[in-house]
Amino acid sequence: MSGNPMRLRRSQLAVPGSSEKMLTKAAASAADHVFCDLEDAVAPSAKAAARETIAEALNNLDWGKKTRCVRVNDIGTQWCHEDIITIVEKAGKNLDTIMLPKPLNAADVQFADTLLSQLEMKLGLTHKIGLEVLIEEVEAMQNVAEIATSCARLESMIFGMGDYAASQGLVMENIGLSEGYPGDIFHYPRYHMTIAARAAGLDAVDGPFVDFKNDAAYRIECQRALTLGMVGKWAIHPSQIEPALDVFSPSQDDVDFAREIIAVYEKAAADGLGSVGHKGVMVDAASARLFQNTVNRAELIGM
């Protein structure tokens, strides 16, 4: 939504909320965004203790400029409401976003939105805690436009292809890898979710790639996501941070050329021209708008 802060999400690093050691390493990493996990990475018997561990990490570690996020359990579980309440009450001042997995419709997101609003009022928080949602069920993909416009605190949508593959009954060995299929098996859901996210003014982010030793394949998946308009991809291992940052960052040459094209268009428009040729490129309002996306990405990075 337009009123939400702009955040870098080129690399979203997953870290188990039960591991103080891994949380410490995550805070010192180069990732733009770290989500401390209370869901899949934490056993049911360890979830209560993990809440305390995450709160301590949020309050006491130096996270630099990273987006500090906690992935809670989904609202169909016994843990979701207490995850949100405990984390926000104990560390809300040092929390940027909550990541909500498996919402199936707008009402699921609105549950978290209402609970966060109540907590913010109770605690007198001076900033609004953002929401990020994982689209990882076929029902959610059918309702993705409804979910995208469910509340004003929603900032991003993430394609969780692991659970999504299971939900749709896809047959694959490695989550995130579409070898053997003629084309990208995840092209449609990625594309569909990204359209819904962009239409609502949200960031679209690609989910996990489990074969973290396969750098070349990971980079291909990052490039596919970028081409469709996504702003970043998950890193389930620190080795995936650098390639994601690399792929989702424009080169300086690309940024310089984009700024040059925009300047050429602005001059042409001032001279009363609708289009003009420049270095083999036809520059008009549409091309200037396209190159503006590169400039916007660069400015968010600080280029």
Secondary structure as GFF3:
##gff-version 3
##sequence-region A 1 303
A	DSSP	beta_strand	11	16	.	.	.	ID=ss1
A	DSSP	alpha_helix	20	27	.	.	.	ID=ss2
A	DSSP	beta_strand	33	37	.	.	.	ID=ss3
A	DSSP	three_ten_helix	44	46	.	.	.	ID=ss4
A	DSSP	alpha_helix	47	60	.	.	.	ID=ss5
A	DSSP	beta_strand	67	71	.	.	.	ID=ss6
A	DSSP	alpha_helix	80	91	.	.	.	ID=ss7
A	DSSP	three_ten_helix	92	94	.	.	.	ID=ss8
A	DSSP	beta_strand	97	100	.	.	.	ID=ss9
A	DSSP	alpha_helix	106	123	.	.	.	ID=ss10
A	DSSP	beta_strand	130	135	.	.	.	ID=ss11
A	DSSP	alpha_helix	138	142	.	.	.	ID=ss12
A	DSSP	alpha_helix	144	148	.	.	.	ID=ss13
A	DSSP	beta_strand	154	159	.	.	.	ID=ss14
A	DSSP	alpha_helix	161	168	.	.	.	ID=ss15
A	DSSP	alpha_helix	187	199	.	.	.	ID=ss16
A	DSSP	beta_strand	203	206	.	.	.	ID=ss17
A	DSSP	alpha_helix	215	227	.	.	.	ID=ss18
A	DSSP	beta_strand	232	235	.	.	.	ID=ss19
A	DSSP	three_ten_helix	238	240	.	.	.	ID=ss20
A	DSSP	alpha_helix	241	247	.	.	.	ID=ss21
A	DSSP	alpha_helix	252	270	.	.	.	ID=ss22
A	DSSP	beta_strand	276	278	.	.	.	ID=ss23
A	DSSP	beta_strand	281	283	.	.	.	ID=ss24
A	DSSP	alpha_helix	285	301	.	.	.	ID=ss25
###
